[in-house]
Amino acid sequence: MQSVEVYEQHRESVRRFAEQEVKPFAAIVDRDARFPAESIRAFPKLGLSGLPFPENLGGSAADLMAQVVTVEEVARTCASSAHLLLTPWVALAPLVAAGSDELQRQIVPRVASGQAMASFCLTEPSGGSDLAGIKTAVERTADGWRLNGTKRFISNGGSSDWYAVLARSGERAFGVFMVHRDDPGLSFGAQEKKMGTRGSPLSDVIFDDCVIPHGRVVGDPSEGYSLMNRILTYSRPLVAAQALGIAQGALEEAIAYTSQRSQFNTKISRFQMVRGMVADMTTEVEAARSLLYRAVAIAGDNDDRARGFASMAKLMCSNTAMSVTTNAVQLHGGYGYLEDFPVERMMRDAKITQIWEGTNQIQQLVIAKYAYSATE
Ligand SMILES: Cc1cc2nc3c(=O)[nH]c(=O)nc-3n(C[C@H](O)[C@H](O)[C@H](O)COP(=O)(O)OP(=O)(O)OC[C@H]3O[C@@H](n4cnc5c(N)ncnc54)[C@H](O)[C@@H]3O)c2cc1C
């Protein structure tokens, strides 16, 4: 970890960037449910696309705290853009951790420079919570690895160039495989119509006798499950940061609105009940931020405690996002219900953070496991 000042300087520069390059398009991207092309084109200007990747692969080797601060600041203005920023980071994390040098060199530099995008494919039609129950199968043939199955709810599905796929390689064995959009036997379902993060594409990714070269396996083809589980300790703080950024944005909107709106010839920010709500919202955001930063500080340990804290951060930040955005809508009165004000979008965007990267019920299971093991 670096000094607080370094992260705060980084926050300032990402905030300025997001205000100029991301925020102006956030409402339009949501309204038209279209790809936030402006953000995606702008991310490489500040080196954000390659932030977590090693320098020899074209990245900046920024630590998790810098990544979290970045996602927070982008999500503060546009949750869809933050979703699209962090998805390739998570998708390539197994490859960077365990992939061959050749495969890393083939994939990472183009994603780091923003020329290519990547998705991760865990969830299937039969379920997302029960990762060990996935059915997508892979077998080794003379020509390469052959994949069959369907992945559901894949962020950036159809838009990404690369897909990191968890597939069953044996009765109790799983591997991670890198599939390219042009590989034979790969296709995509229709784009889903969503409640929020409407700028982030979502579709099925379908493997029908999809054959990829032997070298596209990431590490040991029977160790993919534990590899993916390790990555969750990294990815959950990023999703928590997305949630926290949404909450921060909504809090600021609520303060701005209540400071200029008058009722009973009085600024509504003078009413004690309004002040009480803003006080609670501020406290929730700061408490969630403290927990997230604590989780980030120990994430590298990758033990039960680190996993527990990653889940606590994801649980608390996403619940905070939901409650703070709902109260921000409330504080806008009827105007909060209109598309004219961003809090309506923020409330819809907040919901996904309680669902993806493991629902909050799954986070509770992980936290309880840690809590009981810690007192044994
Ligand atoms: C917008 C969006 C983007 C997504 N992006 C991706 C992506 O990029 N890659 C990817 O792989 N997946 C992605 N997902 C999938 C997401 O991670 C799953 O939807 C999520 O993990 C839940 O899986 P499920 O939808 O199958 O629900 P289920 O697993 O069927 O769960 C349904 C309900 O049952 C509860 N439940 C399940 N098991 C238990 C239990 N043991 N105890 C208590 N409650 C339980 C859940 O909490 C939930 O409330 C995305 C989903 C959405 C909507």
The ligand as a Tripos MOL2 file, in Angstrom:
@<TRIPOS>MOLECULE
LIG
   53    58     1     0     0
SMALL
NO_CHARGES

@<TRIPOS>ATOM
      1 C1        -26.5130   -7.3940  -14.8070 C.3       1 LIG1
      2 C2        -25.8370   -8.6890  -14.4810 C.ar      1 LIG1
      3 C3        -24.4870   -8.8520  -14.7780 C.ar      1 LIG1
      4 C4        -23.8700  -10.0740  -14.5140 C.ar      1 LIG1
      5 N1        -22.5880  -10.2760  -14.9440 N.ar      1 LIG1
      6 C5        -22.0490  -11.5220  -14.8520 C.ar      1 LIG1
      7 C6        -20.7970  -11.8270  -15.4720 C.ar      1 LIG1
      8 O1        -20.1720  -10.9690  -16.0960 O.2       1 LIG1
      9 N2        -20.3250  -13.1020  -15.3760 N.ar      1 LIG1
     10 C7        -20.9910  -14.0890  -14.7250 C.ar      1 LIG1
     11 O2        -20.5110  -15.2070  -14.6640 O.2       1 LIG1
     12 N3        -22.1800  -13.8420  -14.1250 N.ar      1 LIG1
     13 C8        -22.7260  -12.5760  -14.1800 C.ar      1 LIG1
     14 N4        -23.9510  -12.3170  -13.6270 N.ar      1 LIG1
     15 C9        -24.6480  -13.3900  -12.9420 C.3       1 LIG1
     16 C10       -24.7540  -13.1880  -11.4370 C.3       1 LIG1
     17 O3        -23.4980  -13.3310  -10.8380 O.3       1 LIG1
     18 C11       -25.8010  -14.2040  -10.9300 C.3       1 LIG1
     19 O4        -27.0600  -13.7300  -11.3950 O.3       1 LIG1
     20 C12       -25.8070  -14.3490   -9.4390 C.3       1 LIG1
     21 O5        -24.6190  -14.9770   -9.0070 O.3       1 LIG1
     22 C13       -26.9980  -15.1770   -8.9460 C.3       1 LIG1
     23 O6        -27.1720  -16.3420   -9.6860 O.3       1 LIG1
     24 P1        -28.6500  -16.6920  -10.2440 P.3       1 LIG1
     25 O7        -29.1350  -15.5030  -10.9820 O.co2     1 LIG1
     26 O8        -28.5750  -17.9700  -10.9710 O.co2     1 LIG1
     27 O9        -29.5620  -16.8170   -8.9480 O.3       1 LIG1
     28 P2        -29.7250  -18.1350   -8.0360 P.3       1 LIG1
     29 O10       -28.3890  -18.7090   -7.7530 O.co2     1 LIG1
     30 O11       -30.7490  -19.0120   -8.6490 O.co2     1 LIG1
     31 O12       -30.3190  -17.4950   -6.7110 O.3       1 LIG1
     32 C14       -31.7090  -17.1180   -6.5850 C.3       1 LIG1
     33 C15       -31.9390  -16.6580   -5.1420 C.3       1 LIG1
     34 O13       -31.6510  -17.7430   -4.2470 O.3       1 LIG1
     35 C16       -30.7130  -17.3180   -3.2710 C.3       1 LIG1
     36 N5        -29.8260  -18.4330   -2.9060 N.ar      1 LIG1
     37 C17       -29.1970  -19.2980   -3.7320 C.ar      1 LIG1
     38 N6        -28.4870  -20.1850   -3.0260 N.ar      1 LIG1
     39 C18       -28.6590  -19.8630   -1.7150 C.ar      1 LIG1
     40 C19       -28.1780  -20.4000   -0.4850 C.ar      1 LIG1
     41 N7        -27.3420  -21.4490   -0.4410 N.pl3     1 LIG1
     42 N8        -28.5820  -19.8230    0.6830 N.ar      1 LIG1
     43 C20       -29.4080  -18.7390    0.6650 C.ar      1 LIG1
     44 N9        -29.9080  -18.1940   -0.4780 N.ar      1 LIG1
     45 C21       -29.5280  -18.7380   -1.6430 C.ar      1 LIG1
     46 C22       -29.9220  -16.1990   -3.9520 C.3       1 LIG1
     47 O14       -29.2930  -15.3270   -3.0040 O.3       1 LIG1
     48 C23       -31.0190  -15.4930   -4.7400 C.3       1 LIG1
     49 O15       -31.7030  -14.6130   -3.9000 O.3       1 LIG1
     50 C24       -24.5820  -11.1070  -13.8680 C.ar      1 LIG1
     51 C25       -25.9340  -10.9110  -13.5400 C.ar      1 LIG1
     52 C26       -26.5630   -9.7460  -13.8620 C.ar      1 LIG1
     53 C27       -28.0420   -9.5970  -13.5810 C.3       1 LIG1
@<TRIPOS>BOND
     1     1     2 1
     2     2     3 ar
     3     2    52 ar
     4     3     4 ar
     5     4     5 ar
     6     4    50 ar
     7     5     6 ar
     8     6     7 ar
     9     6    13 1
    10     7     8 2
    11     7     9 ar
    12     9    10 ar
    13    10    11 2
    14    10    12 ar
    15    12    13 ar
    16    13    14 ar
    17    14    15 1
    18    14    50 ar
    19    15    16 1
    20    16    17 1
    21    16    18 1
    22    18    19 1
    23    18    20 1
    24    20    21 1
    25    20    22 1
    26    22    23 1
    27    23    24 1
    28    24    25 2
    29    24    26 1
    30    24    27 1
    31    27    28 1
    32    28    29 2
    33    28    30 1
    34    28    31 1
    35    31    32 1
    36    32    33 1
    37    33    34 1
    38    33    48 1
    39    34    35 1
    40    35    36 1
    41    35    46 1
    42    36    37 ar
    43    36    45 ar
    44    37    38 ar
    45    38    39 ar
    46    39    40 ar
    47    39    45 ar
    48    40    41 1
    49    40    42 ar
    50    42    43 ar
    51    43    44 ar
    52    44    45 ar
    53    46    47 1
    54    46    48 1
    55    48    49 1
    56    50    51 ar
    57    51    52 ar
    58    52    53 1
@<TRIPOS>SUBSTRUCTURE
     1 LIG1         1 GROUP 0 **** ****
